[in-house]
C-alpha cells in the first residue's frame, strides 16, 4: 500500500470543476478522492498535490517535477498536455518526448506512476475539433506507459465521460460526477477496493434548437469570451494560484470531506 502520493499536473488534477469551498483552492477533484481512500487503508499515508490550473506541459515539468521527486513519493500521478493540445499549433511528438523524459525520471526512483490518456470529446463541438491531435497524444502516452511500466487510466475508453452532464458549466472541466468516475478508475488501476459509486444520470434532456442556441450563447458569454481574452493578453487562470497541497501532509490536515 502506498504511503506517499504526489499528484502533478494542471486543472484536471487540481480538481477544477468540482467546486468545494471547504477544500484547498476551493476545489476537490479526483486526486483528493483517491487520497481519501488510500488514507483510509494506511494510517501513515501522506498526500501532496502540486497541480495548478492553466499550466502547459513545459510548465508542469519545469515547476513540479523536481519538488515532487524531492518528497520521495512511492506513488505519483501525472497528467499534462491538455492545455497545449488546445493551442492553435502544437507539436504532439515533441510534447510527449518531454513527457517521456519525465516519466523515465519518476520511474527510475522506483515509484509507481499513473498516467492518463485524454478524454474523447466527440460529443462536444469544441473538443471535437481537436479530436485528432488528442488521439495522437493518447497513442504516444500508451507507448510511454508500456515502455516504462507505468499504470494507465485510459479516459478515452471511458465512454461515460463523453456525457456532457459529467462536465462543469465551462465545458472544459469535469464536475463532481466526472471527477468521481476518474477517481474510481485510478483506484481500480491501483487495485485498491473502494466504496465509490457512479452517479446515475437518467435519460438525457431533449433540447429544442432554440434552447440549444440559448445555452451556447450563454456559455460563450460566461466562459468562452473570458478564456479568449486571457489568451490574447498572455494570461492564465493559474497565474495567481499556488499548489493546493504543496507538501506531503495527512489527508485530514486539509479538512477534505469524505
Secondary structure by P-SEA (a helix, b strand, c coil): cccbbbbbbccccccccccccccccccccaaaaaaaaaaaacccbbbbbcccccccaaaaaaccaaaaaaacccbbbbbcccccccccccaaaaaaaaaaaaaaaaaaacbbbbbbbbccccccaaaaaaaaaaaaaaaaaaaaaaaccccccccccccccccccccccccccccaaaaaaaaaaaaaaacccccbbbbbccbbbbbcaaaaaaaaaaaaaccaaaaaaaaaaccccccccccccccccccccccccc
